[in-house]
């Protein structure tokens, strides 16, 4: 890979589902990744950062949905 290609490679990715292997969003800006995750991934989200050629999770959250019995 050339230096230009390495700079264009997204440094952050956002996944919407816990078992989802396909990320929903890629970006080079942490602020944009956090904003997308906050508004689009209400029940579960994970933000990963590119470190030494591998993505490592830097933020992950999930909310349990309780069934309501009336």
PyMOL commands that set and color helices and strands:
alter all, ss='L'
color gray80, all
select helices_A, chain A and resi 3-8+30-40
alter helices_A, ss='H'
color red, helices_A
select strands_A, chain A and resi 12-15+25-27+44-51+54-62
alter strands_A, ss='S'
color yellow, strands_A
deselect
rebuild
show_as cartoon
